[in-house]
Amino acid sequence: MAGHNKWSSIKHKKAAADAKRGQIFTRYIREITVAARTGGSDPDANPRLRAAITAAKSVNMPKDNIERAIARGSGGADGANIEEIRYEGYGQGGVAIIVDCMTDNRNRTVSDVRAAFNKGGGNMGESGCVSWMFHQKGQFIFDRDTCDEEQIMDIALEAGAEDVEDKPEEGCILVTTEPAAFGDVQQAFEDAGLQPQLAEISWLPENTIAVEGETAEKLLALIERLEELDDVQNVYANYDISEQELERING
């Protein structure tokens, strides 16, 4: 999930994510396979693949799984049937939602995504109906309790990062880059031995919509319903939910 409070959401959902480790592994395997197929099997020359490997390692995916996924992608056999598809729509409170999928069966995926929108109280729209509200950025998130902000800032800005933000209310340090600079910044962190909690090229909203109460509860339930679909890789939404609301909703 990617909203204004992504890091908070990650922390709140960690226990649930651990329980779904098999599903998470499957998503990273697909991402690694497609990244290797489209950009080559060398992580040093393929920032998307390097980011996928970093993310897979962060959830303790075995090295053998990663290597097999790279081999499938570069060999073109099993990975050749997987395609990337994007769906768009609206959730509660008029929140815009982007759903990125990887699938070997387009008909199954569109049916599942449409059903999730409908059952969750949202509305699936036409292609392009909300994507104009987002822009693509690279993101690195570090746990501020275990990292040196000054070191991160020096390395990131030297490597071409756009911004470094200390977010004490969310317990993290956020590094933002243009997509083209993502690989250079990632390499700089790796060379310095720094391991982010999250490293990805994401779709960030131009503006956010504040939601609370029942609207927030239903919106998060809709996003979780979408995230649980087997073919869904990422869900992006332009909501803003306060830390207090997230704590209340997640109990």
Secondary structure, 3 states (H helix, E strand, C coil): CECCCHHHHHHHCHHHHHHCHHHHHHHHHHHHHHHHHHHCCCHHHCHHHHHHHHHHHHCCCCHHHHHHHHHHHHHCCHHHHCEEEEEEEECHHHCEEEEEEEECCHHHHHHHHHHHHHHCCCEECCCCCCHHHEEEEEEEEEECCCCCHHHHHHHHHHHCCCEEEEECCCCEEEEEECHHHHHHHHHHHHHCCCCCCEEEEEEEECCCEECCHHHHHHHHHHHHHHHCCCCEEEEEECEECCHHHHHHHCC
